[in-house]
Amino acid sequence: MPPPQPDDLRRLGERIDEAEQQRSQSVKAAPPTPLGIAFRFGGEMVAAVAVGAGLGWSVDWAFDHWSPFHTRPWGMVVLFVLGATAGIRNVMRAAQELNAGMAEKDVEK
């Protein structure tokens, strides 16, 4: 088989570029729906609060069983509040991402 010629390689490159353009035009992400946004925000908040409360309960349980100090209910209260704070922060970050994406799409139009 003879080695590829420069013209053959150039044509191949052009065909690859055309295929990539067609693919990128056909695959565009749909904008998020209000229900999708609500589920994302709700999921962020619930997950953070659940993790905070679970860690707080674990800390209280561990201190009650293996330590002379009894922290119940302070571990759960403190870590619940930290989890809620982290959830609010995550929701704010997600809202900023969505706003930036919407602004970017408005600029493209």
C-alpha positions in Angstrom: 0.0 0.0 0.0 1.5 3.4 -1.0 2.0 6.0 1.7 -0.8 8.7 1.9 -0.3 11.7 -0.2 -0.6 15.3 1.2 -3.8 15.9 -0.8 -5.4 12.7 0.6 -4.6 13.8 4.1 -5.9 17.3 3.5 -9.2 15.9 2.1 -9.4 13.5 5.1 -8.9 16.4 7.5 -11.7 18.4 5.8 -14.1 15.5 6.0 -13.3 15.0 9.7 -13.9 18.8 10.3 -17.3 18.6 8.4 -18.4 15.6 10.5 -17.4 17.3 13.7 -19.4 20.4 12.8 -22.5 18.4 11.9 -22.2 16.5 15.1 -21.8 19.6 17.3 -24.7 21.3 15.6 -27.0 18.3 16.1 -26.1 17.7 19.7 -27.1 20.8 21.7 -28.1 20.5 25.3 -31.7 21.4 26.0 -32.1 24.3 28.5 -33.0 23.1 32.0 -36.7 22.9 32.7 -38.2 24.6 35.9 -38.9 21.1 37.3 -35.3 20.0 36.6 -34.0 23.1 38.4 -36.3 22.5 41.3 -35.2 18.9 41.7 -31.5 20.0 41.5 -31.9 22.7 44.1 -34.0 20.4 46.3 -31.5 17.5 45.9 -28.6 19.7 46.8 -30.3 21.0 50.0 -31.7 17.6 51.1 -28.4 15.9 50.6 -26.4 18.4 52.5 -28.8 18.5 55.5 -29.0 14.7 55.6 -25.2 14.3 55.6 -24.9 17.0 58.3 -27.6 15.4 60.5 -26.2 11.9 59.9 -22.7 13.0 60.9 -24.0 14.8 63.9 -26.0 11.7 65.0 -22.8 9.6 64.5 -20.7 12.0 66.6 -23.2 12.0 69.4 -23.6 8.2 69.3 -19.8 7.7 69.3 -19.2 10.1 72.2 -22.0 8.5 74.2 -20.6 5.0 73.7 -16.8 5.5 73.9 -16.2 8.7 75.7 -16.8 10.1 79.2 -18.2 13.2 77.5 -21.8 13.1 76.5 -22.5 15.5 73.6 -26.1 14.6 72.9 -27.8 16.6 71.2 -25.1 19.2 70.5 -23.2 17.3 67.8 -26.4 16.8 65.8 -27.5 20.4 66.3 -24.1 21.9 65.2 -23.6 19.6 62.3 -27.2 20.0 61.2 -26.7 23.7 61.0 -23.4 23.3 59.1 -25.1 20.9 56.7 -27.9 23.4 56.1 -25.3 26.1 55.5 -23.5 23.9 53.1 -26.8 23.2 51.3 -27.6 26.8 50.9 -24.2 27.5 49.6 -24.5 24.7 47.1 -27.9 26.0 45.9 -26.4 29.4 45.5 -23.5 28.0 43.5 -25.9 26.0 41.3 -28.1 29.1 40.7 -25.0 31.0 39.6 -24.0 28.2 37.2 -27.5 28.2 35.7 -27.5 32.0 35.4 -24.1 32.0 33.7 -25.3 29.4 31.3 -28.5 31.3 30.4 -26.5 34.5 30.0 -24.0 32.7 27.7 -26.9 31.4 25.5 -28.4 34.9 25.3 -25.1 36.3 24.1 -24.9 33.6 21.4 -28.3 34.6 20.0 
